[in-house]
Amino acid sequence: MLTMLWTEVKFNDIVVSLTYSMPGFLSIVNTILNFIFHAQFRRQVARLVHMERISRSS
């Protein structure tokens, strides 16, 4: 890490782990909110995990 070169600023492991895990946490929250508020997103997720039958026209 670049901050290891700086001697004045010391970061502990908890601060570093929170900094690195925040984008993943926000992505999970964003996915949950999209699932709750957007019907088209729910339909696409259901189609991706094969919970919705795909009608085949012949």
C-alpha positions in Angstrom: 0.0 0.0 0.0 1.1 3.5 -0.7 0.3 4.6 2.9 3.0 2.3 4.2 5.5 4.8 2.8 3.9 7.5 4.9 5.3 7.4 8.4 3.0 10.0 9.9 -0.2 8.2 9.2 -0.9 4.8 10.7 -3.9 2.7 9.8 -5.0 -0.3 11.7 -6.4 -3.5 10.1 -10.0 -2.6 10.9 -9.9 0.7 9.0 -8.2 -0.9 6.0 -10.7 -3.8 5.9 -13.7 -1.4 6.2 -12.3 0.7 3.4 -11.9 -2.3 1.1 -15.2 -3.9 1.9 -17.4 -0.9 1.5 -17.8 -1.1 -2.3 -18.9 -4.7 -2.1 -21.3 -3.9 0.7 -22.8 -1.0 -1.3 -23.2 -3.3 -4.3 -25.2 -5.8 -2.2 -27.4 -3.0 -0.8 -28.0 -1.6 -4.3 -29.0 -5.0 -5.6 -31.5 -5.5 -2.7 -33.0 -2.1 -3.3 -33.3 -2.7 -7.0 -35.0 -6.0 -6.3 -37.5 -4.3 -4.0 -38.4 -1.3 -6.1 -38.0 -2.4 -9.7 -40.3 -5.0 -11.2 -38.3 -5.4 -14.4 -35.2 -6.1 -12.3 -37.1 -8.8 -10.4 -38.3 -10.4 -13.7 -34.8 -10.5 -15.1 -33.4 -12.0 -11.9 -36.2 -14.6 -11.9 -35.4 -15.4 -15.6 -31.6 -15.7 -14.9 -32.1 -18.1 -12.0 -34.7 -20.1 -14.0 -37.6 -19.4 -11.5 -39.7 -18.1 -14.3 -40.9 -20.2 -17.2 -39.7 -18.9 -20.6 -42.5 -19.3 -23.1 -41.3 -20.8 -26.4 -43.3 -19.9 -29.5 -43.1 -22.6 -32.2 
